[in-house]
């Protein structure tokens, strides 16, 4: 009898539900930040002047000098990528990415959704001055995607949300790898080597189950400075730090200790025993989930909207719109997001199912999958991020931002229409009648 995973049964883990709630809510702030950025950039209020304001931090003669935009992009966004790393680590250990069959189909879909949009973009721009900007068209914005899915409502079943969540996580991994490899120019080998040594030290500490938040934070800051000095984009530091943070279900001995300390507090409710009971309960939760609870709201509700505010502003004058209308860069991004992304996601899923290496929930229909694939063309946060790395010419940057905004809006409309018109059609993605087991009750780890 086959044993099914959470993803195959179409159920959402508690951690996944928390992630979906946070990301869905942040989508509205993100869209609001984009609107404010556009208004700010098109009014005589000094949008570019403000974000190019220099800010220097000096540590005993060793100074880091960047403008406000780069402090947001290279500094605060590391916490966003740290949240991504935490989510990857947790889902691979406890959630939707456990086991090969659980991840094979969404991983194949994500790979298709990375490769095909890049090829579509290059069909418009190969050999041109913006050919290096293919990374703009490859990434899915998880927050906006989940926000639009909330508008779709019951036409998007939980099984599809599970699939798209796993796809988005693999998509994030691919985007970070692309940034690290293809958007790094000159590399300071010694500085990068220092960062690698520090990362290996953290892996060793994880192996011996040592965890002290201030200690990890201090090493993380040194890693960030080293990677920044190396020339590699520091986003990789955030993901790397997130991956080394342990994720596990509450262990039986920790739960017993929390129970015993709680009983002593009931017998003698002093402040000291209350603090001890609180500490025992907190220690029963893995460092990964504790950090997620603290960082993800800041990442979703503050850092990402601030990043969009700093980067989404583009002057929509007649000149820039006319240049964008005739620009292969703009049309390459729009085509990559609206056509390349859904084709790649659907093709990758079909290959995984056809070869038998992966499965999707039996109740998921092709119409629903095509709707989700179309919505995966919403590229926003990482697309803007890559724009700042790949392009230097201000006119090309404007054309790219117009392409990102246009392509994302069209992808959202197309996805909504697919759900509206064909969400319940197309037949089931996987054959029915395969044996499954009922959900197993949750048990603590011994």
N, C-alpha and C positions, 0 to 999 in steps of 0.2 A: 504494500500500500504506500502511495507516495505521500510524503510529508510536505505540506505547503508552508510557505513563509507568510509573514504579515502582508507583504506586498501582493502575493498571489491570492490571498483571501480578500484583498481589497480593504484591509483595516488600517486605521491610522494609530500609531503609537502615541502615548501621551506627549512625548517630546516632539513628535512631528506635528501634533495638533497645536502645541504652543508656538512652534515655529511658524505655522501657517497663519495663526491669529496675528502674530507680531508683524510678519511681512505684509499681510493683506492690509492691515491698518496703516502701515507706513506708506503704502502706494498713494494714498490721497495726499499726504504731506509732500511726497516726492513730486506729484503732478502740480501741486500748488507752488512748490519751489520753482519748478520750470516756468510756470506762468509769470511769477514775480520776476525771475531772471530775464525773461523776454521783455517784459514791460520796462524793467530797469535799464536794460541795454538800449532800448529804443526811445528813451527819454533823456533829456540833457542833465543826467544826475551822476555822471562820472563812474559808470559801471566798471570799465576797464581800468581807469585810474585807481579806483579803490582796491581792486584785486591785485594790482601790481605794486601796492604799498609794501616797501621792504620791511622785514622784521628780522632782527639779528639776535641770536642767543649766544652769549659768550661764557665759556667755561674755562676760566683761568688762562685766557689767551687763545684757546681753541674755539673758534666761532663757527656757527652754522648760520649762513646768511641766505634767506630765501624770501620771495614775496608771499603775500597772504594766500594766493591761489596755490602755490607750491607747498605751503605749510598744510593746507587742506588735503591736497592730492597726495603728497609724499609722507605726510605725518598722520593726520587724523584718519585717512583712509586705511592705514595699516590696521587700525582697530576693526574696521569693516572686514578686511581680509582675515583678521584673527577670528572674528565671529564665523566666517566661512570655514576656516580650518577646524574650529570647535565642532561645527555642524557635521563636517565630513567625518571627523574622528568618531563622533557619537553615533552617526548613522551606520558607519561600518562596524561598530561594536555592538550597538543595541537596537538599531532601527531598520530602515528600509533597504540598506545596502549590505546586509548580512548574507553571505553565501553567493556563490557564482550565479545561480539561476535567478536570484532575486535582483541582481544588478545587470545581468547580461543584456536584457532587452532595452532598458532605459539607457545603458551605457552605449549600446550600438546606435540607438536613436540620437544620443548626444554627439557621438562621433560624426554621424551623418550630418547633424545640424551644425557642426563646426566646419567640416570639409566642403560641403556643397555650397554654402554661402560664400566662402572664400573663393571658390572656383568661379561662381557667378560674378562676383566683384571683379576678379581678374579678367573675365571676358570683356568687361568694359574698360579696364584700366591697365592691362598688361603692357609694359613698355612705356607707360606714361609717368608723369612726375608724381602721381599719387599711388603708384602701384604698391608701395610699401604699406599703405593704409588698409590692407585687406582685413586686418584684425578687427576693424570697426564693425564689420558685418557679421561677426561670428557668434557673439554672445547674447544670451537671453537675460533680461532683467527680471529676476525672480519676484521682486516686490510688486512691480507693476503687473506682471503676469498673474500673480495670485489675486491682486486687486480686481483685475478684469474678470477672473474666474468667479469672484464673489458676486459680480454683476450678472454673470451667466446664470447663477443660482442652481436649481435642481437639475438643469440640463447637463451640468458637469458633475458626475458622480464622484464619490470619495475614491473609487478605484483609479480614476484618471488623475485625481489630485496626488495620490501616492506616486503614480508613474511620473508625473511632471515634476514632482519634488525631487525624486531620484535623478531624473534627467537634468534638472537645473544644477544639482550638486556636481555631477560629472562635467557639465558644461562649464561651471566655475573653475574646476580643476584644469580643464583644457585652456581656458582663457588665461589663467595665471601662468601656465607653462609657456603659452605663446608670448606673454609679456616678458617673462624672464629670458627667453631664448632669442626672440626676434626683435625686441625693442630695447635692447641693451647694446650700446656702442663700445666705448673704451672701458676696459675692465682693469681695476687695480687688483692684481692677483693676491697680494699680501693681505689687503683688507678683506677680500672675499674669503680667503683661507681662515682668517681669524673668526669670521662669522660661522664658517663650517665647523670649526673646532668647538665653538660655543654651543652650536646646535647638537653636536655629538655628545657634549657634556650633559645637555638636557635630556637626551635620549638615555644616557646612563642613569641619570637620576630617576627617570620614569621607570626604568627596569627594576630599580631597588625600591620603588614605591615611595620615594621621598617627595613631599610636596610642601613648599612654603611660598605663598603667593608673592611676598615682597622680594624673595630671592629670585624667583622666576622673572618678575617684572624688571629687576635690575639687569639681569642677563639679557632680557629682551631689548632693553633700551640700548645696551652696548652693541647688540647684534644689529639693531636698526642703524646706529651711527656707522658701524663698519660696512654694512651693505650700501648705505647711502654714499659713503666714500668710495666704494668699489666701482660704482657706476651702474650696478644692477638695480633695477627698481625695487624699493623696499617693500612693495606689496608681498613679495615672497616671504619676507620675515613674518608677517602676520599669519599667513597660512601655515608656515613651518612651526611657529609657536603653538598654534591651535592644534596641530596634529600630535604634539607630544603631551597634551593634557589628557590624563586618564579619564575614561568614561566607563562606568560599571553600575549595575543595579546595587541597591543597598545590601551590604554583607550581613549575614545573620548575627555575627558577634557585635557589629556596630549597632544593629537594631536592639539587641538584648541590652547593651550598655545604655542606650538612650532610654529604654523602658525602665531600667533599674534607677537611673538618675532621676527620671520623671517621677517615680514612686517616692523617692526620698524628698523631692520637692513638695509632693502632696502632703507628706507627713510633717515637713518643716519648711513652709514656704518663705524662706529668707531670700534676699536679693542674690546672695552668693550661690545658693542652690538653683535659683532661676537661671542665672548665667551659665552654670554648669550644665543644666538640662538643655538650654538653648544650644550650647556648644556641641553637646553630644548628638543632638538631632542634626545639626548642620554637618558634622563630620560623617554622618551616615550617608550623605549625598555626595556623589563623585565630584571632584574638582571641576570637571568639564561642565556639568549641569549647573553648579554654583556660579561659574563664570558666565555661562550663557544667560542665566537669569539677570545678572548684573550688567553685562555688556550689550546683549542683543537689543534691549530697548533703546540704549544710547545710540547704537549703530543704526537702527532702523528709523528712529524718530528724530535724531539730531544730526549724526555725521553724514549719512547719505543725502538727506535733504539739503544740508549745507553744501555738500559737494556739488549737487545739481545747481544750487543757487550760484555757486562760483564758476560753473562751467557751461551752463546751458544758455547763457545770454548770447544772442546773435542779433546783429542789426538787420532788420528786415526791410531794407530800402529797395527801391526799384532796381538799383544796380546789382545788389547782392542776389535778389530773387531771379533777375534775368541771367546772371552768371550761373546760378545754381541750376536753372532750368535747362541750360545747355551744357552742363558739366558732367563728364563721364564719372567723376567722383561721386556726385550726388546720386545719379541714376544707378551706379554700381552698388551703393549702400542700400537704396530703396529696393532694388531687385534682389539683392542678397537677403534682406530681411523678409520681404513679402513673398518672394518665390523660392529662393534658395533654402531658407530655414525650414519651411514646412515640407518641401520635397526631401531634404536631407533627413529630417526626423522620421517621416513616414517610410522612406526607403530603408533607413537603418533598422527600424522596427520590423519591417517586412522581412529583411534578411535574417534577423535574429529568430523570428518565428518560423520562417521557411526552413532554416538549417536546424531548428530544434535546440539551439543553444540557450534560448531564453523563453520566458513565458510572460504573459500579461494576464490579469484577472479574466476569467472566462466570461463574465458578464459585460466586459467592455466592448463597445461596438466601434466599427471603423469610422462611422460618422463622428463619434465623440473623440476618437484619436486624431482624426484630421482637424477637428476644431482646436484641440490642444496644440497640435503641430503648428497650425496657423498662428495661434497666440504666442508660440515660442519665438516668433519673429519680432516680438517687442524687445528691442535692444536699446538700452538707455544708459544706465550707470556705467558699465564697463565700456560701452561704445564711446561715451564721452571721455572716459579715462584713456582709452587707446588713442583717441583723436589728439589729445595733448601730447602724447608720446611720439606719434607717427608723423605729425605735420608741424611745420614751422611757419609756413606762409599763412598770413592772416586771412587772405581770401579763400585759400583751400580749407582752413579751419571753419570758416563760415559756411562754405558749401557742404562740408561734412556734417556740421550740426543741423543744417536744414534737411539733409538726407536722413539723419537719425530721427529727427522729429517727424518728418513726413512718413518714413518707413514704419516707425513704431505705431503711429496713428492708423495707418492703413492696415497693418497687421492686426491691430486690435479690432478694427471694423470687420475685416475679413473673417477673423476667428469667431466673432460674435454672430455673424451671418451664417457661418457653417453650423454652429450650434443651433441657431434658430431654425434653419431649414433642413438640416440633415443629421441633427444630433442623435436621433433615435433610429437612424437607418444604417445600411451598409453591412448588416450581419455582424456576428461576433468575431472578435479578433482571434480567439483561440477556440479549438473544438470543445464542445461541452461534454459532460458525462465523465470527466476524469475524476478519479477518487480524491477526496479531500478529507482532512481531519477537522473536527470541530476546534474552535479556539482553545488553547491550553490556558489554565488559570495562571496568573502571575505568581512566581515564587521567588523569594530572596535568594541571593547567592550565598552558598555556604562559605 
